[in-house]
Amino acid sequence: MPPVLVVHGDRKTQRALGRVITSGYGPAMLLDTIEAACAELAPGTVAVVGLAEAMAGDLGALVRDARAGGGDVILCGEQGPVEVLKLVRDHALTHVVTTDAVAAADELPLVLRIRASGGPLDGVGVERYLAHGAPLHQHVPISTHGRLGILAAVRDDLASLGISARHERHAALIADELLANAIHDAPSRAGTVHRGSVRDPDRPLSARERPRLRWGADGRTLAIEVTDQFGNLDGETIRAHLAKLVDRSTKPREGNGGAGLGLAMAYTAASQLVFHLCPGRMTQAIGLIDLRSRPDGVRSAVPSLHVFIET
């Protein structure tokens, strides 16, 4: 296994990321520039790149050469979502990670292990992100308006956890947007029904149209998972929806997201937004909220993004 290349100009952050990778995954090589990373590429190499270094160097060349050898590039989410999502859009990136030392210790080794596992995804969702034995709640709507009852039940359960009001609101928003996307957009993309609206008359959902919502919390992380049985969401569509945040004139609004804003809203509410894509079979979207983060004030950390595709 080739070492993971850590490309970051700040030595403290560079060393911290290197320690996280070495202790939780495998060997790491610390580098200062993208040009140095290009010279160290080997088959299967993954490079973790700081935002400033990505903007200053030839990120396109690194992405192209890494993927040609079966590797990839993971971008560090720093400075702001607009700058990060511009690079995600322009270079078709599938992974953005935090550089927060505490959160990265949980996130980065797991991302590297999932990516390295390859092959079919096993269908495991929130279990990957929660402590063993954390209780899970499951809901399956049988009609389009059944979503509203599920959301009410989720909100009641969240209120009993004793988490901050801001974390509670963010979790409810993520559940709402991911469930609406699975009910209305997934069948529409498959061509089985026309895209609906929360204001449309209630209609029953066929067995295939019924998504599954699961969620749980373990004191550190609150995880919300929604799985549909169509498997027609792709990385390009995800990036196109999130890129709406790049245009500062686009303001995600409350209520039905529409026009792709639902995924953008879920992304801004989450600490991590994770997609497991199994084309033609399953799409699983998971929103993670780090309950250790400060619930008050302006959040400085850029949400992480991960898109895993079954091969």
C-alpha positions as CSV (number, residue, x, y, z in Angstrom):
1,M,0.0,0.0,0.0
2,P,1.5,3.3,-1.0
3,P,1.7,6.1,1.6
4,V,-1.1,8.6,1.8
5,L,0.3,12.0,0.6
6,V,-0.5,14.9,3.0
7,V,0.0,18.2,1.1
8,H,-0.3,21.1,3.4
9,G,1.8,24.2,4.0
10,D,0.9,24.6,7.6
11,R,3.3,22.3,9.4
12,K,1.1,21.9,12.5
13,T,-1.9,20.8,10.4
14,Q,0.3,18.7,8.2
15,R,1.8,16.8,11.1
16,A,-1.6,16.4,12.8
17,L,-3.2,14.9,9.6
18,G,-0.1,12.6,9.2
19,R,-0.5,11.3,12.8
20,V,-4.3,10.7,12.2
21,I,-3.6,8.7,9.0
22,T,-0.6,6.7,10.4
23,S,-2.4,5.7,13.6
24,G,-5.8,4.9,12.1
25,Y,-5.0,3.7,8.5
26,G,-1.4,3.4,7.3
27,P,1.8,5.2,6.3
28,A,1.7,8.9,5.4
29,M,4.2,11.1,3.6
30,L,4.2,14.8,4.4
31,L,4.7,17.3,1.5
32,D,4.5,21.0,1.0
33,T,3.3,21.4,-2.6
34,I,1.1,19.7,-5.2
35,E,4.2,19.5,-7.5
36,A,6.0,17.4,-4.9
37,A,2.9,15.2,-4.6
38,C,2.8,14.7,-8.4
39,A,6.4,13.4,-8.2
40,E,5.5,10.9,-5.5
41,L,2.4,9.4,-7.1
42,A,2.3,5.6,-7.4
43,P,-0.5,3.2,-8.3
44,G,-3.4,3.6,-5.8
45,T,-2.0,6.8,-4.2
46,V,-4.5,9.0,-2.3
47,A,-3.5,12.6,-1.7
48,V,-5.0,14.7,1.1
49,V,-4.6,18.3,0.0
50,G,-5.0,21.6,1.8
51,L,-7.2,24.2,0.3
52,A,-4.5,26.9,-0.1
53,E,-2.2,24.3,-1.8
54,A,-5.0,23.2,-4.1
55,M,-5.7,26.8,-5.2
56,A,-2.0,27.6,-5.7
57,G,-0.9,24.4,-7.5
58,D,-2.0,22.4,-10.5
59,L,-4.8,20.5,-8.8
60,G,-6.2,19.3,-12.1
61,A,-2.9,17.5,-12.9
62,L,-2.8,15.8,-9.5
63,V,-6.4,14.6,-9.8
64,R,-5.9,13.3,-13.3
65,D,-2.7,11.5,-12.6
66,A,-3.9,10.1,-9.3
67,R,-7.1,8.7,-10.8
68,A,-5.2,7.3,-13.8
69,G,-3.4,5.1,-11.3
70,G,-6.5,4.1,-9.3
71,G,-5.9,6.7,-6.6
72,D,-7.7,9.9,-5.7
73,V,-7.5,13.3,-4.2
74,I,-9.2,14.3,-0.9
75,L,-9.6,18.1,-0.3
76,C,-9.3,19.7,3.1
77,G,-12.3,21.9,3.9
78,E,-10.9,25.2,5.0
79,Q,-11.7,28.9,4.7
80,G,-15.3,28.6,3.4
81,P,-17.9,26.4,1.5
82,V,-17.8,28.7,-1.6
83,E,-14.0,28.2,-2.2
84,V,-14.2,24.5,-1.4
85,L,-17.2,23.8,-3.6
86,K,-15.7,25.6,-6.5
87,L,-12.9,23.1,-6.5
88,V,-15.3,20.2,-5.9
89,R,-17.3,21.3,-9.0
90,D,-14.4,22.2,-11.3
91,H,-12.4,19.0,-10.6
92,A,-15.2,16.5,-9.9
93,L,-13.9,15.8,-6.4
94,T,-15.7,13.2,-4.3
95,H,-14.2,13.8,-0.9
96,V,-13.8,16.9,1.4
97,V,-12.5,16.4,4.9
98,T,-12.2,18.5,8.0
99,T,-8.8,19.5,9.5
100,D,-10.2,19.8,13.0
101,A,-7.9,17.5,15.0
102,V,-10.6,15.8,17.0
103,A,-13.1,15.3,14.2
104,A,-10.4,14.2,11.7
105,A,-9.3,11.4,14.0
106,D,-12.7,9.8,13.6
107,E,-13.4,10.8,10.0
108,L,-10.2,10.5,7.9
109,P,-9.1,6.9,8.7
110,L,-12.7,5.7,8.2
111,V,-13.0,7.4,4.8
112,L,-9.7,5.9,3.7
113,R,-10.7,2.4,4.8
114,I,-14.1,2.6,3.1
115,R,-12.5,3.8,-0.1
116,A,-9.8,1.1,0.0
117,S,-12.3,-1.7,0.5
118,G,-13.7,-1.4,-3.0
119,G,-16.2,-3.9,-4.4
120,P,-19.9,-3.9,-3.6
121,L,-21.0,-1.8,-0.6
122,D,-22.5,-3.9,2.1
123,G,-25.6,-1.8,2.8
124,V,-24.3,-0.8,6.3
125,G,-25.2,2.8,6.9
126,V,-25.2,4.7,10.2
127,E,-23.6,1.8,12.0
128,R,-20.3,2.8,10.5
129,Y,-20.4,6.2,12.2
130,L,-21.8,5.4,15.6
131,A,-20.4,3.6,18.6
132,H,-21.2,-0.1,18.7
133,G,-24.6,-0.7,20.4
134,A,-26.0,2.8,19.8
135,P,-29.8,2.5,19.5
136,L,-31.3,3.0,16.0
137,H,-34.7,4.3,15.0
138,Q,-36.3,3.3,11.7
139,H,-39.2,4.7,9.7
140,V,-40.7,3.8,6.3
141,P,-43.4,6.0,4.8
142,I,-46.2,4.3,2.9
143,S,-47.5,7.5,1.2
144,T,-46.1,10.8,0.2
145,H,-47.6,12.6,3.1
146,G,-46.4,9.9,5.4
147,R,-43.1,11.8,5.4
148,L,-44.7,14.5,7.6
149,G,-45.7,12.0,10.3
150,I,-42.2,10.6,10.2
151,L,-40.6,14.0,10.6
152,A,-42.9,14.7,13.6
153,A,-41.9,11.5,15.2
154,V,-38.2,12.2,14.6
155,R,-38.5,15.7,16.1
156,D,-40.2,14.3,19.2
157,D,-37.4,11.8,19.6
158,L,-34.7,14.4,19.1
159,A,-36.3,16.6,21.8
160,S,-35.9,13.8,24.3
161,L,-32.1,13.6,23.7
162,G,-31.3,16.8,25.5
163,I,-29.1,18.1,22.6
164,S,-28.9,21.8,21.8
165,A,-31.8,23.5,19.9
166,R,-29.5,24.3,17.0
167,H,-28.3,20.7,16.7
168,E,-32.0,19.6,16.9
169,R,-33.0,22.0,14.1
170,H,-30.2,20.9,11.9
171,A,-31.0,17.2,12.4
172,A,-34.7,17.8,11.6
173,L,-33.7,19.8,8.4
174,I,-31.4,17.0,7.2
175,A,-34.0,14.4,7.8
176,D,-36.6,16.5,6.0
177,E,-34.5,17.2,2.9
178,L,-33.0,13.7,2.5
179,L,-36.5,12.1,2.9
180,A,-38.1,14.5,0.5
181,N,-35.4,13.8,-2.1
182,A,-35.9,10.1,-1.8
183,I,-39.7,10.3,-2.0
184,H,-40.1,12.8,-4.8
185,D,-36.8,13.0,-6.7
186,A,-35.5,9.4,-6.8
187,P,-38.6,8.0,-8.6
188,S,-38.7,11.1,-10.9
189,R,-35.1,10.5,-12.0
190,A,-36.0,6.9,-12.7
191,G,-38.9,8.0,-14.9
192,T,-41.5,6.1,-12.8
193,V,-43.4,9.1,-11.6
194,H,-43.3,12.9,-12.1
195,R,-41.5,14.9,-9.5
196,G,-43.9,15.9,-6.8
197,S,-44.2,18.6,-4.2
198,V,-45.0,18.6,-0.5
199,R,-48.2,20.5,-1.5
200,D,-49.4,17.7,-3.9
201,P,-52.3,15.5,-2.8
202,D,-51.3,12.4,-0.8
203,R,-50.6,9.3,-2.9
204,P,-49.6,5.8,-1.8
205,L,-46.0,4.7,-2.4
206,S,-45.3,1.4,-4.1
207,A,-42.9,-1.0,-2.3
208,R,-40.0,0.2,-4.4
209,E,-40.9,3.9,-3.8
210,R,-40.7,3.6,0.0
211,P,-37.4,4.9,1.3
212,R,-36.1,3.9,4.7
213,L,-35.1,6.5,7.2
214,R,-32.8,5.4,10.1
215,W,-31.2,7.6,12.7
216,G,-29.2,7.2,15.9
217,A,-26.9,9.0,18.3
218,D,-24.1,8.0,20.6
219,G,-23.2,11.2,22.5
220,R,-20.6,12.2,20.0
221,T,-22.4,11.9,16.7
222,L,-26.0,12.2,15.5
223,A,-26.5,10.3,12.2
224,I,-29.5,10.4,9.9
225,E,-29.6,7.9,7.0
226,V,-32.1,7.8,4.1
227,T,-32.0,4.9,1.6
228,D,-34.0,4.6,-1.6
229,Q,-34.2,1.6,-3.9
230,F,-33.6,3.4,-7.3
231,G,-29.9,4.1,-7.2
232,N,-30.0,6.7,-9.9
233,L,-28.3,9.6,-8.1
234,D,-24.7,10.3,-9.3
235,G,-21.8,12.3,-8.3
236,E,-22.3,14.9,-11.0
237,T,-25.8,15.6,-9.9
238,I,-24.7,15.9,-6.2
239,R,-22.0,18.4,-7.2
240,A,-24.4,20.4,-9.4
241,H,-26.8,20.8,-6.5
242,L,-24.1,21.7,-4.0
243,A,-22.6,24.2,-6.5
244,K,-25.6,26.4,-6.0
245,L,-23.9,27.5,-2.8
246,V,-21.0,28.8,-5.0
247,D,-23.3,31.5,-6.4
248,R,-23.7,33.9,-3.5
249,S,-27.0,35.1,-4.9
250,T,-28.5,31.7,-4.3
251,K,-29.9,31.6,-0.8
252,P,-31.1,28.3,0.5
253,R,-34.5,28.9,2.1
254,E,-36.8,27.2,4.6
255,G,-39.3,24.6,3.5
256,N,-39.3,22.6,0.3
257,G,-35.8,22.9,-1.2
258,G,-36.7,22.6,-4.8
259,A,-34.3,23.1,-7.7
260,G,-31.6,21.1,-5.9
261,L,-31.4,23.4,-2.9
262,G,-32.5,20.6,-0.7
263,L,-29.1,18.8,-0.8
264,A,-27.4,22.2,-0.4
265,M,-29.4,22.9,2.7
266,A,-28.7,19.4,4.1
267,Y,-25.0,20.0,3.4
268,T,-24.8,23.3,5.3
269,A,-26.7,21.8,8.3
270,A,-24.4,18.8,8.6
271,S,-20.9,18.2,9.9
272,Q,-20.6,15.5,7.2
273,L,-22.8,14.6,4.2
274,V,-22.1,11.1,2.9
275,F,-23.4,9.3,-0.1
276,H,-23.1,5.6,-0.9
277,L,-24.1,5.2,-4.5
278,C,-25.0,1.7,-5.9
279,P,-26.1,2.5,-9.5
280,G,-29.5,1.0,-10.4
281,R,-29.9,-0.6,-6.9
282,M,-29.6,1.8,-4.1
283,T,-28.7,5.4,-3.0
284,Q,-27.9,6.0,0.6
285,A,-27.5,9.5,2.0
286,I,-26.2,10.1,5.5
287,G,-26.1,13.4,7.3
288,L,-23.8,13.5,10.4
289,I,-23.8,16.1,13.1
290,D,-20.8,16.3,15.5
291,L,-22.5,16.9,18.9
292,R,-19.1,17.9,20.3
293,S,-19.1,21.1,18.2
294,R,-20.2,24.4,19.7
295,P,-23.9,24.8,19.0
296,D,-23.8,28.6,19.4
297,G,-22.3,31.3,17.3
298,V,-21.1,31.1,13.7
299,R,-19.7,27.7,12.6
300,S,-16.3,28.1,11.0
301,A,-15.7,24.5,10.0
302,V,-16.6,23.6,6.4
303,P,-18.9,20.5,6.2
304,S,-17.2,17.4,5.0
305,L,-18.5,15.6,1.8
306,H,-18.0,12.0,0.8
307,V,-19.3,10.3,-2.3
308,F,-18.6,6.5,-2.4
309,I,-19.5,4.6,-5.6
310,E,-19.9,0.9,-5.8
311,T,-17.5,-0.6,-8.3
